[in-house]
């Protein structure tokens, strides 16, 4: 069974994928109805999440994303991330 941390690490891996086609393939393989919610954005489905990730990558060109800690873990896990030089 996949844990919340597995999901967060998977999201970071997808976010750091530089090939857009591979990013879409990974998202669709992850779950067909993948959802993402944070205080600023939300995406439902692999197409919407792909667009959101592409927007973040455009905002932070040349940087990668990594987990930076966990704020809260109850039924849902809240991760803190930051862009870094790869």
C-alpha positions as CSV (number, residue, x, y, z in Angstrom):
1,X,0.0,0.0,0.0
2,X,1.3,3.4,-0.9
3,X,1.8,5.9,1.9
4,X,1.3,9.6,1.9
5,X,5.0,10.0,1.8
6,X,5.2,7.8,-1.2
7,X,2.6,10.0,-2.9
8,X,4.6,13.1,-2.0
9,X,7.8,11.7,-3.3
10,X,6.1,10.5,-6.5
11,X,4.7,14.0,-7.0
12,X,8.2,15.5,-6.6
13,X,9.6,13.0,-9.1
14,X,6.9,13.9,-11.6
15,X,7.4,17.6,-11.0
16,X,11.1,17.2,-11.7
17,X,10.7,15.2,-14.9
18,X,12.0,17.4,-17.7
19,X,10.3,15.5,-20.6
20,X,6.7,16.7,-20.9
21,X,5.6,13.4,-22.5
22,X,7.2,11.3,-19.8
23,X,5.6,13.6,-17.2
24,X,2.2,12.9,-18.6
25,X,2.9,9.2,-18.9
26,X,3.9,9.0,-15.2
27,X,0.9,11.0,-14.1
28,X,-1.5,8.8,-16.0
29,X,0.2,5.7,-14.7
30,X,0.1,7.1,-11.1
31,X,-3.7,7.3,-11.1
32,X,-6.2,8.3,-13.8
33,X,-8.1,10.6,-11.5
34,X,-5.0,12.2,-9.8
35,X,-5.8,15.3,-7.7
36,X,-3.7,18.0,-6.2
37,X,-4.8,20.6,-3.7
38,X,-2.8,23.3,-1.9
39,X,-3.8,26.7,-0.5
40,X,-3.1,28.4,-3.9
41,X,-3.9,25.9,-6.5
42,X,-5.8,22.7,-7.3
43,X,-5.8,20.3,-10.2
44,X,-8.1,17.4,-10.9
45,X,-7.0,14.9,-13.5
46,X,-3.6,14.3,-15.1
47,X,-4.2,17.0,-17.8
48,X,-4.9,19.7,-15.2
49,X,-2.0,18.6,-13.0
50,X,0.3,18.6,-16.0
51,X,-0.6,22.2,-16.8
52,X,-0.1,23.2,-13.1
53,X,3.4,21.5,-13.0
54,X,4.3,23.2,-16.3
55,X,3.4,26.5,-14.8
56,X,5.5,25.9,-11.8
57,X,8.4,24.8,-13.9
58,X,8.1,28.0,-16.0
59,X,8.0,30.1,-12.8
60,X,11.2,28.4,-11.6
61,X,13.2,27.6,-14.8
62,X,16.2,25.4,-14.3
63,X,15.3,24.5,-10.7
64,X,14.2,21.2,-9.3
65,X,11.8,20.6,-6.4
66,X,12.4,18.5,-3.3
67,X,10.6,17.8,-0.1
68,X,11.7,20.1,2.7
69,X,9.7,18.7,5.6
70,X,6.3,17.6,6.9
71,X,4.0,20.1,8.5
72,X,1.1,17.8,9.4
73,X,0.1,14.2,9.1
74,X,-3.3,13.0,10.2
75,X,-5.5,11.7,7.4
76,X,-3.7,13.8,4.9
77,X,-0.1,14.7,4.7
78,X,1.0,18.3,4.2
79,X,4.5,18.6,2.6
80,X,6.7,21.7,2.4
81,X,8.7,21.9,-0.8
82,X,11.1,24.4,-2.3
83,X,12.9,24.9,-5.6
84,X,16.6,24.0,-5.6
85,X,19.5,24.0,-8.1
86,X,19.6,20.3,-9.4
